[in-house]
Amino acid sequence: MEDLLNKESVKRVLKVLNDFDQSIKVENLDTSARTAKDAAESFRKL
């Protein structure tokens, strides 16, 4: 699978986020996170 952070659409979003607030950090999860609960569980595994 292509590295998600290298996709042009993701790069555009990252630029907008960075222009808005440089303290915002984007995390690329190794697992699927369709819900906030899934994302929270993925972060616990880090």
C-alpha positions as MATLAB code, in Angstrom:
seq = 'MEDLLNKESVKRVLKVLNDFDQSIKVENLDTSARTAKDAAESFRKL';
ca = [
       0.000    0.000    0.000;
       1.223    3.480   -0.868;
       2.424    5.449    2.125;
      -0.633    7.454    3.139;
       1.314   10.547    4.136;
       2.792   10.816    0.625;
      -0.581   11.126   -1.138;
      -1.198   14.564   -2.639;
      -4.589   14.963   -0.945;
      -3.073   14.183    2.456;
      -0.227   16.613    1.815;
      -2.757   19.360    1.074;
      -4.607   18.684    4.329;
      -1.365   18.618    6.299;
      -0.395   21.996    4.821;
      -3.748   23.547    5.755;
      -3.487   22.153    9.281;
       0.066   23.428    9.616;
      -0.908   26.875    8.310;
      -3.755   26.952   10.833;
      -1.822   25.731   13.888;
       1.737   24.385   13.841;
       1.197   22.497   17.092;
      -1.267   20.058   15.444;
       0.301   16.628   15.047;
      -0.955   13.974   12.630;
      -0.535   10.310   13.524;
      -0.592    7.482   11.003;
      -2.157    4.463   12.740;
      -1.099    0.931   11.827;
      -4.654   -0.299   12.291;
      -8.006    0.712   10.884;
      -9.894    3.326   12.879;
     -13.442    3.805   11.646;
     -14.633    5.261   14.935;
     -13.177    7.371   17.718;
     -13.229    4.259   19.910;
     -11.142    2.351   17.330;
      -8.666    5.234   17.199;
      -8.403    5.361   20.990;
      -7.717    1.636   21.127;
      -5.029    1.985   18.447;
      -3.327    4.762   20.434;
      -3.290    2.579   23.550;
      -1.237    0.016   21.613;
       1.483    2.558   20.791;
];
